[in-house]
Every structure is written in C-alpha cells, then in structure tokens.
Amino acid sequence: MARTPVRIEAAPPVLRSGSIVGKALEGCEQEIVYEYYGGIEGPSVIVWHRKQLSDPSGQWQPTGNGRQHIPTNLDVGCILRATVTPIRQDGARGPTQSFTTTEPIEAGLPAVKNLGLSQIVEENIELNPSGTYFGAEPGVQKKRWIRIYPDGREMPVATTHTYTPDQDDIGCQLRFEWIPQVCLQLLAGPMTHCCSVLMVQSAKWLL
C-alpha cells in the first residue's frame, strides 16, 4: 500500500530566548542575541530604544535599528531596549518581544575622530579642520594652531577652531591641535592633531 506524502509545515515564528550583550559603554557595540524558532528566519524587524534611568516614567525614544547598536553620547545615562518582531522567510510574523539592559550606558573617554585639514594652504584663505567629537556632552574644547618654521621652530598662533593664514605664515607649515573635553567634568581625552601637507603659499604666487 502506497504511503501518502506528508508535507511538514513550518511552525509559527517565535523567539524562545534573547538578551542584549556588550559592555554598557558609549562607543561599545551592543548586540541583540536571540534564539529563533519556526522555519527559516527572514528579515526580522529589530528596533532599539533608550530611556533615562533617572526618569522611570519617561518615554522610550528610538535610537537605532538592526542587530547591533553603537551607543552615542545621547545614550549616556540610559538603559536600552531592543524590540524584535520575528519574521519567517515567507513573510509570516510572530509576536514582538522586548529585551532590556540592566545597566545604564556610561560615558566613554572623549576623543576626536577623522581630524583632517585641507591640502591647499593659502594666505588669506580660512582653514576649517574637519573632525568629529566623540564622547559625552562636550564642554569647552581646547584647540590651538601651531606655526612650524622650516628650521623646526614652533610658535602658537591661535586658539580658535578656524584660522586664516597671513603673510607671517608663508613658507611655514601649520598644525591644528584639539583636546576634547567633557562638559562639567575634569575629563579630557587624548590630544589629536593634523598638519598641513604643504607650506603656506602666498596668494600672489597662486595668481
């Protein structure tokens, strides 16, 4: 007697367990790890929220999407929640579940990333360094420009973020230094600097 083929149906998608792993520190990756059950997983939806630990009655604010989330200074002092909606490969959706961290995100040591300076350095043309502050709420930043003479001597010339070379800078290189600092705290990060590749050129020479 022939047997009738039996088609095995996939179970409804569901999360059997889950947790957020990662050091509770600004800049350190947080990842939601979970056990999925119910056929082959498709594009499950994951949304991250934050809430200030000091304000239990506060609202959860969206802060990211995807399996990983890197906390920023906006997440400092907050607990995080990852909300996961399991979706099977054929589009079937399961019940949404949320997973919350137990410790608030701590502020990381302030730093400056991707600091750079224009390669064209010309007399009377303002220089505006590019760079991104990384850390808790920023305080007053320490910045200064250094003129570097051909013989190696150095002279501070400004303590602003931008600088416009003048005739005294012609033939010299310029170095921009930035020491990041956190607001209302005696906490500073490492000094980051960038230097002009070329010496400052006269505007007349470029005409």
Protein Blocks (a to p, Z undefined) as FASTA:
>chain_A
ZZddddddddddddfbdcdeddddehiacddddddeeijadddddddddddfklmkbccd
dfbecjbdcddfklgopacddddddddfkopacdddddddfbdcdddddddehiacdfbd
cehiacddddddedddddddddddddddfkopacdfbfcfbdcddfklgopacddddddd
dehiacdcdddddddfbdcddfklmZZ
